[in-house]
Amino acid sequence: MSYFLEYVIPAGQGDGDYEFPVSEEHRGYTVPLTEVDAEVVQTDRLPVRTEVFGASLDEAKTAAEEILSNSKASQASLYDDPTESMQTGAGTLIASYAQGSGWQEQTR
């Protein structure tokens, strides 16, 4: 199965907003803000969708918890997505995670 974890990384207190340049001309690579004349977008959170490796749902959950433990995210969703899409919400939602509560499996 192809598992994907979706979560949001909030800007921490005192960290301010995240800033990044947006340029249709230079898509696909990062340019330091000091070196670009592109429009700059500010946001207080960054959405993430990443593949999680695991032969079973339990292994995928364990791998997802490791990822979340190294982030500022407090909630996440785990999807089964055989198309391996990077589109938000693609696939079937199989479990949700909330810090302090753990995993809640979705009924199919």
Buried (B, 14 or more C-beta within 10 A) or exposed (E): EBBBBBBBEBBEEEEEEBEBBEEEEEEEEEEEEEEBEBEEEEEEEBEBBEEBEBEEBEEBBEBBBEBBEEBBBEEBBBBBBEEEBEEEEBBEBBBBBEEEEEBEEEEE
